[in-house]
Amino acid sequence: MKAKVIVFVISTLIVMASCTKSKEAKLEGKWKKIEVTNVGTPQPTTFWEFKSGELIISQTAINDTMNVEVSRAKYNMGFNGENYTLNITQKISGADLNWVMADGKVKQLNDEYFKWFNKNGFYGEFTRVK
């Protein structure tokens, strides 16, 4: 009887683990950057799209509907034993990305929201675009 219970528990844990999304999979997709500074000042809407190791940053200008790509870069995500890390590693094209090209930590990543900050002092909050 004990053997059946152990097999059941192990099987249940394996099924639960296989159904859990990895952090990388949760990050994939398009995210809208929430403006947390200069909140009263109109600003362009900024989007970050994570797609197979590539980050695409785009913006929609104030009073406009057209979304324009600003920069493209490579990124990697990992776990350092304590925190999830997100590192923008290489600019591919577009505007300068020195402000985000540094080791960073991800906080509160779920299906709808995440925070990210890096060693250059960048801090961003993002909500998923559906």
C-alpha positions as CSV (number, residue, x, y, z in Angstrom):
1,M,0.0,0.0,0.0
2,K,2.8,2.4,0.9
3,A,4.4,1.8,-2.6
4,K,1.1,2.8,-4.3
5,V,0.9,6.0,-2.3
6,I,4.5,6.9,-3.1
7,V,4.0,6.2,-6.8
8,F,0.8,8.3,-6.7
9,V,2.6,11.2,-4.9
10,I,5.6,11.2,-7.3
11,S,3.3,11.0,-10.4
12,T,1.2,13.9,-9.1
13,L,4.4,16.0,-8.5
14,I,5.7,15.2,-12.0
15,V,2.4,16.2,-13.6
16,M,2.2,19.4,-11.6
17,A,5.8,20.3,-12.5
18,S,5.2,19.7,-16.2
19,C,2.2,22.0,-16.2
20,T,4.0,24.9,-14.6
21,K,5.2,27.6,-17.1
22,S,8.8,28.5,-16.9
23,K,9.7,32.1,-16.2
24,E,11.0,32.4,-19.7
25,A,7.7,31.3,-21.1
26,K,5.8,33.7,-18.9
27,L,8.0,36.6,-20.2
28,E,7.4,35.8,-23.9
29,G,5.0,38.1,-25.5
30,K,4.2,41.8,-25.6
31,W,4.3,44.1,-22.6
32,K,3.3,47.7,-22.1
33,K,5.7,49.8,-19.9
34,I,3.9,51.6,-17.1
35,E,5.2,55.2,-16.6
36,V,6.1,55.5,-13.0
37,T,7.9,58.9,-13.3
38,N,6.5,62.1,-14.8
39,V,3.1,60.6,-14.5
40,G,1.3,63.9,-15.2
41,T,3.3,64.6,-18.4
42,P,2.0,63.0,-21.6
43,Q,4.6,60.5,-23.0
44,P,4.7,58.0,-25.8
45,T,3.5,54.5,-25.0
46,T,6.3,52.1,-24.9
47,F,6.1,48.4,-25.6
48,W,8.6,45.6,-25.0
49,E,8.1,42.4,-26.8
50,F,10.1,39.3,-25.8
51,K,10.3,36.7,-28.6
52,S,12.7,33.7,-28.7
53,G,15.7,35.5,-27.0
54,E,15.1,38.8,-28.8
55,L,13.7,42.0,-27.3
56,I,11.8,44.5,-29.6
57,I,11.2,47.9,-28.1
58,S,8.6,50.0,-29.8
59,Q,6.6,53.2,-29.2
60,T,3.4,54.8,-30.1
61,A,3.7,58.6,-30.2
62,I,1.4,60.8,-28.2
63,N,-2.0,61.3,-30.1
64,D,-1.0,58.6,-32.6
65,T,-2.0,55.0,-33.2
66,M,1.0,53.8,-35.2
67,N,3.5,51.6,-33.3
68,V,7.1,52.1,-34.5
69,E,10.1,49.9,-33.6
70,V,12.7,51.8,-31.8
71,S,15.3,49.2,-30.9
72,R,16.0,45.5,-31.1
73,A,18.3,43.5,-28.8
74,K,19.2,40.0,-27.6
75,Y,18.5,39.0,-24.0
76,N,18.8,36.0,-21.7
77,M,17.0,35.0,-18.6
78,G,18.2,32.9,-15.8
79,F,18.0,32.1,-12.1
80,N,21.0,32.8,-9.8
81,G,19.7,30.8,-6.9
82,E,17.8,33.7,-5.4
83,N,16.4,35.9,-8.1
84,Y,15.3,35.6,-11.7
85,T,17.7,37.6,-13.9
86,L,17.0,39.4,-17.2
87,N,20.0,40.6,-19.0
88,I,19.9,42.6,-22.2
89,T,23.1,41.4,-23.8
90,Q,23.5,42.9,-27.3
91,K,21.9,45.7,-29.3
92,I,20.9,44.4,-32.8
93,S,19.5,47.6,-34.3
94,G,17.9,51.0,-33.5
95,A,18.4,53.5,-30.8
96,D,21.0,53.3,-28.1
97,L,20.2,50.8,-25.3
98,N,23.0,51.5,-22.8
99,W,20.4,52.4,-20.2
100,V,19.1,48.8,-20.2
101,M,22.2,46.8,-21.1
102,A,23.2,45.7,-17.7
103,D,22.5,42.7,-15.4
104,G,19.0,43.0,-14.0
105,K,16.6,41.3,-11.7
106,V,12.9,40.4,-12.3
107,K,10.4,40.8,-9.5
108,Q,6.8,39.7,-9.3
109,L,6.7,38.0,-12.7
110,N,3.3,36.5,-13.4
111,D,1.0,36.2,-16.5
112,E,-0.1,39.8,-16.3
113,Y,2.6,41.9,-14.6
114,F,6.4,42.2,-13.9
115,K,8.9,44.6,-12.5
116,W,12.5,44.8,-13.7
117,F,15.5,46.8,-12.5
118,N,19.2,46.7,-13.5
119,K,22.6,47.8,-12.3
120,N,22.4,51.0,-14.5
121,G,19.6,52.2,-12.3
122,F,16.8,51.4,-14.8
123,Y,13.5,50.5,-13.2
124,G,10.4,49.4,-15.2
125,E,7.0,48.0,-14.5
126,F,5.1,46.2,-17.3
127,T,1.6,44.9,-17.9
128,R,0.9,42.2,-20.6
129,V,-0.8,43.4,-23.8
130,K,-3.6,41.0,-24.9
